[in-house]
Amino acid sequence: MTIQKNRKGSGLTLAVEGRLETTTAPELEAVIKSELDGVTALVFDFSKLDYISSAGLRVLLTAQKTMNRQGSMKVTGVNEIVGEVFEITGFSDILTIE
């Protein structure tokens, strides 16, 4: 998995590529924790994300809880496979997906 960070003012976009699963989720979690200070708009670009597991969902849920307190969060570029995981788990009701 690779993560590209793009910060503009109080906005942060994290472009995640590859597989977000048990072995890679801690890396994304660490990036989020280190980068969220002062961020009021968080965007996850999943246009190159191939797969997400429950460990990845947990990271998203934690980020959503944080951003509920300090701003907004959205997920973009969701493919059919990841979108189906969001639908089945109910995350499509929790997350803002564009």
C-alpha positions as CSV (number, residue, x, y, z in Angstrom):
1,M,0.0,0.0,0.0
2,T,1.2,3.5,-0.7
3,I,-0.2,6.7,0.7
4,Q,0.2,10.1,-0.9
5,K,-0.4,13.2,1.2
6,N,-1.6,16.5,-0.2
7,R,-2.1,19.3,2.3
8,K,-3.6,22.6,1.3
9,G,-4.3,25.0,4.1
10,S,-6.7,23.2,6.5
11,G,-7.5,20.5,3.9
12,L,-5.8,17.1,3.7
13,T,-6.2,14.6,0.9
14,L,-4.8,11.1,1.5
15,A,-4.6,9.0,-1.8
16,V,-4.4,5.4,-0.8
17,E,-3.3,2.8,-3.4
18,G,-3.2,-1.0,-3.1
19,R,-4.8,-3.0,-0.3
20,L,-6.0,-1.6,3.1
21,E,-5.9,-4.6,5.4
22,T,-4.6,-5.9,8.7
23,T,-0.9,-5.5,7.7
24,T,-1.3,-2.1,6.2
25,A,-4.0,-0.4,8.3
26,P,-1.6,0.6,11.1
27,E,0.5,2.6,8.5
28,L,-2.6,4.6,7.4
29,E,-3.6,5.1,11.1
30,A,-0.2,6.5,11.9
31,V,-0.3,8.9,9.0
32,I,-3.8,10.1,10.0
33,K,-2.7,10.6,13.6
34,S,0.4,12.6,12.6
35,E,-1.4,14.8,10.0
36,L,-4.8,15.7,11.4
37,D,-3.7,18.5,13.7
38,G,-5.4,21.6,12.3
39,V,-7.2,19.8,9.5
40,T,-10.9,20.7,9.0
41,A,-11.5,18.9,5.7
42,L,-10.2,15.3,5.3
43,V,-10.5,13.5,1.9
44,F,-9.6,9.9,1.3
45,D,-9.0,9.3,-2.4
46,F,-9.6,5.6,-3.0
47,S,-9.5,5.7,-6.8
48,K,-6.5,3.3,-6.7
49,L,-7.6,1.2,-3.6
50,D,-8.1,-2.4,-4.6
51,Y,-9.4,-3.8,-1.3
52,I,-10.4,-2.9,2.2
53,S,-10.8,-5.2,5.2
54,S,-12.3,-4.8,8.6
55,A,-9.0,-3.4,9.8
56,G,-9.2,-0.7,7.2
57,L,-12.8,0.1,8.1
58,R,-11.8,0.5,11.7
59,V,-9.2,3.1,10.7
60,L,-11.9,5.0,8.7
61,L,-14.3,4.9,11.6
62,T,-11.7,6.3,13.9
63,A,-10.9,9.1,11.4
64,Q,-14.6,9.8,11.0
65,K,-15.1,10.2,14.8
66,T,-12.2,12.6,15.0
67,M,-13.3,14.6,12.0
68,N,-16.9,14.8,13.4
69,R,-15.3,17.0,16.2
70,Q,-13.0,19.1,14.0
71,G,-14.5,19.3,10.5
72,S,-15.6,17.1,7.7
73,M,-14.5,13.9,6.0
74,K,-15.3,12.3,2.7
75,V,-14.2,9.4,0.6
76,T,-13.8,9.7,-3.2
77,G,-13.0,7.4,-6.1
78,V,-14.6,4.2,-4.5
79,N,-14.6,1.3,-6.9
80,E,-17.2,-1.4,-7.1
81,I,-15.4,-3.9,-4.7
82,V,-14.8,-1.3,-2.0
83,G,-18.3,0.2,-2.5
84,E,-19.8,-3.2,-1.9
85,V,-17.9,-3.6,1.3
86,F,-19.2,-0.2,2.4
87,E,-22.8,-1.2,1.5
88,I,-22.7,-4.6,3.3
89,T,-21.1,-3.2,6.4
90,G,-23.4,-0.1,6.6
91,F,-20.4,2.2,6.2
92,S,-22.2,3.8,3.2
93,D,-24.6,5.2,5.8
94,I,-21.8,6.5,8.1
95,L,-19.4,7.9,5.5
96,T,-19.8,10.7,3.0
97,I,-18.9,8.9,-0.3
98,E,-18.6,10.8,-3.5
